[in-house]
Amino acid sequence: MSHHDKDEIVIVSAVRTPFSRFDSAMADIASIDLAVIVMKEVIERVGVKPEELDEINYGSCVMAEMALETDIPVRQAALLAGWPPEILSVTLDRACCSSLTALRLGVRAIRAGEAEICMSVGSENMPRMPHLVPGLRKGVRLGHIRMLDGLFELGYGAKGFAPVAVDAGEVALEYGVTREMQDAWACQTQERYAQAFAAGKYKVGEEIVPVVIPRKKGEPLIIDRDEAPRRTTMEILSKLRTVYGSPTVTAGNAPPISAGSSAILFMTRQQAEAKGLKPLATILASIGTATKPRDIPVIPALTIREALKRTGLTIDRMDLIEINEAFAAMPLVSTKILADGDEAKWKALQEKTNVNGGAIAIGHPVGASAGRITMHLAYELQRRGGGYGVASICGGLAQGEAVILKV
Ligand SMILES: CC(C)(COP(=O)(O)OP(=O)(O)OC[C@H]1O[C@@H](n2cnc3c(N)ncnc32)[C@H](O)[C@@H]1OP(=O)(O)O)[C@@H](O)C(=O)NCCC(=O)NCCS
């Protein structure tokens, strides 16, 4: 490591809301308000005051949802939290990479000596996204009104790009990752989540902060666990129809459309020590990448390789791997590439990837997911008594983000 110990950057607190189902009570809560919950919790847990924050970077990429509250969701969230108006904040969109990009920009600010204590946030409420009616402002002279659903196909079709599910499915097949393998991965991720949940690994007070929804009558509704996980079988999964014109992707091997928020608080080790805070993990590398838009399931592998290069570590040194399940294709294709064509190594890498389940079970509120996999990696390394781990995520049109943690 080129940096002296005391200059190291450590995560001291990390929290997320439960991730929702499509038809959830959370679907009515603005992503800004979901963010306020995690932003407050992540500092209050460790006794850091808002005025101590130098920078908040906030990822969110379902623009039409936040457009219901105009824009600058992070600025609004920080003010709604009752925090000092002087805190610097930025909202950014790097598709599903966004909340790790938010972390990376904070890491960069700390390294540049421009900040000491930073927060990264990811917040999204996909089910709340409204339909869009373009052209209405000019009026309709004659004929039908066209209404669009930007959630449908989750692609960039308006500009001629393919739906992500199509690219993911086609490229997976080119890598010899079949529909059956993708269904088997989905089945396993549901099973792993169920086991981890039963073992108390998704508990309130650690990764999870509950969402409390007041009701007109009676007690408030408390959402304190992920809503989407479900048990399933290969037989059921194999019968589901493919979606969005993809050759392999179905509702079973894709993540559900979700609402949720995540937040991570990080600082120099020196600051953490001065405050008497116990680090959750040390950030060894945090990088961003991009490649050909169609190569979406490949990019986590490329990004992990690049991040490993920065640290001089190899993939074999990683005790745990998180690769976001944008679809089952992503962890499968990327671990296959990282295994360099070695079948046994591919299996071994799969064993340590998403050990407690992934987005297919949990849900994927796109801007918030990168923060979730990062904190889950840190908490699971903690439970195992330490080690190295890498978390990586792909984002729209083949962008990548990865972070390497040491506990
Ligand atoms: C895949 C997708 C279109 C499915 O949407 P949907 O049709 O509303 O999903 P549903 O939950 O209703 O599932 C459809 C069917 O599959 C079944 N199903 C879904 N998951 C299942 C599972 N794990 N096991 C068994 N059955 C399952 C449902 O029961 C439902 O069956 P029904 O029609 O008989 O009721 C939607 O979740 C989606 O777009 N996901 C991808 C999100 C995405 O692209 N994220 C970004 C990646 S970069």
The ligand as an SDF file (V2000), in Angstrom:
LIG
                    3D

 48 50  0  0  0  0  0  0  0  0999 V2000
  -38.7230   -9.4460  -14.8670 C   0  0  0  0  0  0  0  0  0  0  0  0
  -39.8840   -8.5000  -14.6490 C   0  0  0  0  0  0  0  0  0  0  0  0
  -40.3540   -7.9570  -15.9770 C   0  0  0  0  0  0  0  0  0  0  0  0
  -41.0110   -9.2800  -14.0030 C   0  0  0  0  0  0  0  0  0  0  0  0
  -42.0710   -8.4210  -13.7450 O   0  0  0  0  0  0  0  0  0  0  0  0
  -43.4990   -9.0060  -13.3950 P   0  0  0  0  0  0  0  0  0  0  0  0
  -44.0080   -9.7680  -14.5700 O   0  0  0  0  0  0  0  0  0  0  0  0
  -44.2990   -7.9060  -12.8450 O   0  0  0  0  0  0  0  0  0  0  0  0
  -43.0770  -10.0090  -12.2210 O   0  0  0  0  0  0  0  0  0  0  0  0
  -43.9550  -10.9530  -11.3540 P   0  0  0  0  0  0  0  0  0  0  0  0
  -43.4130  -10.8980   -9.9930 O   0  0  0  0  0  0  0  0  0  0  0  0
  -45.4130  -10.6880  -11.5500 O   0  0  0  0  0  0  0  0  0  0  0  0
  -43.5720  -12.3540  -11.9460 O   0  0  0  0  0  0  0  0  0  0  0  0
  -44.1420  -12.8850  -13.1310 C   0  0  0  0  0  0  0  0  0  0  0  0
  -44.5520  -14.3380  -12.8780 C   0  0  0  0  0  0  0  0  0  0  0  0
  -43.3860  -15.0880  -12.5420 O   0  0  0  0  0  0  0  0  0  0  0  0
  -43.5620  -15.7110  -11.2780 C   0  0  0  0  0  0  0  0  0  0  0  0
  -42.2850  -15.7010  -10.5770 N   0  0  0  0  0  0  0  0  0  0  0  0
  -41.4380  -14.6430  -10.4190 C   0  0  0  0  0  0  0  0  0  0  0  0
  -40.3790  -15.0140   -9.7190 N   0  0  0  0  0  0  0  0  0  0  0  0
  -40.5370  -16.3010   -9.4080 C   0  0  0  0  0  0  0  0  0  0  0  0
  -39.7780  -17.2160   -8.6820 C   0  0  0  0  0  0  0  0  0  0  0  0
  -38.6070  -16.9120   -8.1240 N   0  0  0  0  0  0  0  0  0  0  0  0
  -40.2450  -18.4850   -8.5500 N   0  0  0  0  0  0  0  0  0  0  0  0
  -41.4160  -18.8170   -9.0920 C   0  0  0  0  0  0  0  0  0  0  0  0
  -42.1750  -17.9850   -9.7980 N   0  0  0  0  0  0  0  0  0  0  0  0
  -41.7510  -16.7330   -9.9510 C   0  0  0  0  0  0  0  0  0  0  0  0
  -44.6010  -14.8850  -10.5800 C   0  0  0  0  0  0  0  0  0  0  0  0
  -45.2890  -15.6500   -9.6270 O   0  0  0  0  0  0  0  0  0  0  0  0
  -45.5090  -14.4790  -11.7120 C   0  0  0  0  0  0  0  0  0  0  0  0
  -46.3440  -15.5580  -12.0150 O   0  0  0  0  0  0  0  0  0  0  0  0
  -47.9000  -15.2880  -12.3710 P   0  0  0  0  0  0  0  0  0  0  0  0
  -47.8640  -14.5170  -13.6590 O   0  0  0  0  0  0  0  0  0  0  0  0
  -48.4250  -16.6690  -12.5040 O   0  0  0  0  0  0  0  0  0  0  0  0
  -48.4450  -14.5140  -11.2140 O   0  0  0  0  0  0  0  0  0  0  0  0
  -39.4950   -7.3300  -13.7240 C   0  0  0  0  0  0  0  0  0  0  0  0
  -39.3000   -7.7950  -12.4030 O   0  0  0  0  0  0  0  0  0  0  0  0
  -38.2480   -6.6740  -14.1960 C   0  0  0  0  0  0  0  0  0  0  0  0
  -38.2740   -5.8750  -15.1250 O   0  0  0  0  0  0  0  0  0  0  0  0
  -37.1020   -6.9960  -13.5890 N   0  0  0  0  0  0  0  0  0  0  0  0
  -35.8110   -6.5930  -14.0680 C   0  0  0  0  0  0  0  0  0  0  0  0
  -35.4320   -5.3170  -13.4540 C   0  0  0  0  0  0  0  0  0  0  0  0
  -34.1890   -4.8210  -14.0970 C   0  0  0  0  0  0  0  0  0  0  0  0
  -33.9910   -4.9110  -15.2840 O   0  0  0  0  0  0  0  0  0  0  0  0
  -33.3340   -4.2530  -13.2950 N   0  0  0  0  0  0  0  0  0  0  0  0
  -32.1630   -3.6350  -13.7770 C   0  0  0  0  0  0  0  0  0  0  0  0
  -31.1650   -4.6070  -14.2020 C   0  0  0  0  0  0  0  0  0  0  0  0
  -29.8410   -3.6990  -14.8720 S   0  0  0  0  0  0  0  0  0  0  0  0
  1  2  1  0
  2  3  1  0
  2  4  1  0
  2 36  1  0
  4  5  1  0
  5  6  1  0
  6  7  2  0
  6  8  1  0
  6  9  1  0
  9 10  1  0
 10 11  2  0
 10 12  1  0
 10 13  1  0
 13 14  1  0
 14 15  1  0
 15 16  1  0
 15 30  1  0
 16 17  1  0
 17 18  1  0
 17 28  1  0
 18 19  1  0
 18 27  1  0
 19 20  2  0
 20 21  1  0
 21 22  1  0
 21 27  2  0
 22 23  1  0
 22 24  2  0
 24 25  1  0
 25 26  2  0
 26 27  1  0
 28 29  1  0
 28 30  1  0
 30 31  1  0
 31 32  1  0
 32 33  2  0
 32 34  1  0
 32 35  1  0
 36 37  1  0
 36 38  1  0
 38 39  2  0
 38 40  1  0
 40 41  1  0
 41 42  1  0
 42 43  1  0
 43 44  2  0
 43 45  1  0
 45 46  1  0
 46 47  1  0
 47 48  1  0
M  END
$$$$
